């Protein structure tokens, strides 16, 4: 074995010993210490994930709002301003005033403004 190979082997052995030692470096890290560090890391990861707002598309909530506040006047039978709000396709067609929803531009959407 060459001198260079022995040097690499010693460096690898030294590195593996450093990684398996406790922070003070004088006794080997135990499985319980590693388990504790893993548990702490997992708790912080879960806490960070829980803090992120959940993005959901709750179409049932939208349907409930439209049913409660809009369908008395904008149902398929005799809709006011010829605007039917019973389905997504009907909303996208619009009414007498044109399109009530402008995708990506809520400020221009008549549904939001009126």
C-alpha positions in Angstrom: 0.0 0.0 0.0 1.4 3.3 -1.0 2.0 6.2 1.4 -0.8 8.2 -0.3 -3.3 5.4 0.0 -2.5 5.0 3.8 -3.0 8.8 4.2 -6.4 8.7 2.5 -7.4 5.7 4.6 -6.4 7.4 7.8 -8.3 10.6 6.8 -11.4 8.5 6.1 -11.1 6.7 9.4 -10.6 10.0 11.3 -13.7 11.5 9.6 -15.9 8.5 10.4 -14.8 8.7 14.1 -15.6 12.5 14.2 -19.1 11.9 12.8 -19.8 9.1 15.3 -18.7 11.1 18.4 -20.8 13.3 20.7 -20.5 17.1 20.4 -17.8 17.2 23.1 -15.8 14.7 21.1 -14.8 12.5 24.1 -17.4 9.7 24.0 -19.2 7.9 21.2 -22.7 9.3 20.4 -25.3 6.8 21.5 -28.4 5.7 19.6 -30.6 7.6 22.1 -28.7 10.9 21.3 -29.2 10.3 17.6 -32.8 9.5 18.2 -33.3 12.6 20.2 -31.7 14.8 17.5 -33.8 13.1 14.9 -37.0 13.7 16.9 -36.1 17.4 17.4 -35.5 17.8 13.7 -38.8 16.1 12.9 -40.7 18.3 15.3 -39.3 21.5 13.8 -40.0 20.3 10.2 -43.6 19.5 11.1 -44.0 22.8 12.9 -42.7 24.7 9.9 -45.0 22.8 7.6 -48.0 23.4 9.8 -47.3 27.1 9.8 -47.7 27.3 6.0 -51.2 28.3 4.9 -53.0 25.5 3.2 -54.1 26.3 -0.4 -57.4 24.7 -1.1 -60.1 25.0 -3.8 -63.3 24.7 -1.8 -65.8 24.8 -4.6 -68.5 23.6 -2.2 -68.1 26.8 -0.2 -68.4 28.9 -3.4 -71.5 26.9 -4.5 -73.1 27.5 -1.1 -72.5 31.3 -1.3 -73.9 31.5 -4.8 -76.9 29.4 -3.9 -77.7 31.4 -0.8 -77.1 34.9 -2.2 -77.5 34.8 -6.0 -79.8 32.0 -7.2 -83.1 33.7 -6.1 -82.6 36.1 -9.0 -80.1 34.3 -11.3 -81.5 30.8 -11.6 -82.1 29.3 -15.1 -85.8 30.2 -15.0 -86.2 33.9 -15.8 -82.8 35.1 -14.7 -82.3 38.8 -14.0 -80.1 40.5 -16.6 -80.0 37.1 -18.4 -77.2 36.1 -16.0 -77.5 32.4 -14.9 -75.3 31.5 -12.0 -76.1 27.8 -11.6 -72.9 26.5 -13.1 -69.3 27.5 -13.9 -70.1 27.5 -17.7 -73.1 29.7 -17.1 -71.0 32.2 -15.1 -68.4 32.3 -17.8 -71.0 33.0 -20.5 -72.1 36.1 -18.6 -75.3 38.1 -19.1 -76.6 41.2 -20.7 -73.6 43.3 -19.4 -71.1 40.8 -20.8 -68.7 38.5 -18.9 -69.0 38.7 -15.2 -65.8 36.9 -14.4 -62.5 37.9 -16.0 -60.0 35.1 -15.1 -56.9 36.5 -13.3 -58.3 40.0 -13.1 -60.7 40.3 -10.2 -60.8 44.1 -10.4 -62.3 43.9 -13.9 -64.8 41.2 -13.0 -68.4 42.4 -12.7 -69.2 39.7 -10.2 -66.7 41.1 -7.7 -67.5 44.8 -8.3 -71.3 44.6 -8.2 
